[in-house]
């Protein structure tokens, strides 16, 4: 069940575009829209890795 939650979190975040569809605050000159998506790209990889570990730890 925890693995499913880890897999669902990135999809929910990516689908909630109005929550991050803005320019400010900027991070090193990048608008919020871009650096927020880039941050979630890394976090998604971590969450997917944790989900894979949870699924495969019983083998």
N, C-alpha and C positions, 0 to 999 in steps of 0.2 A: 504494500500500500504506500509506503514512504517513497518507493521508487517512482510510482505513478505521480505522486505530488511533485517530485523533483522534475519529472518530464513535463508536467503541465504548467509549471510556473513561467518558463520562458514564453510559451505560446500565449498565455494570458497577458503578459507584459507587452509582447510585440503587437497583439491585437488591440491594445488600449491606446491607439495612436493619439487621440485627443489629449491624453494626459502628458505627453511629451512633445507635442507639436508646437514648439515655440523656439525663439531665437536665443533669448537670454535665459540663464546665465551662460556666458561663453567660457570655454576652457582652452587656454592657449590659442585663442582666436577662432576656435571651432564653435559653431552654434550648438546649443543644447541638443537639438534634434539629432545631430550626427554623433556627438561624443556619448550621448546616452545609449544610442544603438550600439556603438562600438563597445562600451562597457558591458552591455548585456550580451554581446557576442562572446566575450570572455567568460562572463558568469554562466551563460548557457552551456559552454563547454565543460565547466566545472560541475554544474548540476547534472549534465548528461553522464559525466564520468562517475559521479557518486551513484547515480541510478544504476549504471552498468555494474558497479562494484556491489551494490546491494542485491542485484539480481543474481550475480554469479558467485557470490560468497559461499553459497551452499554446495557448490560443486566440488 
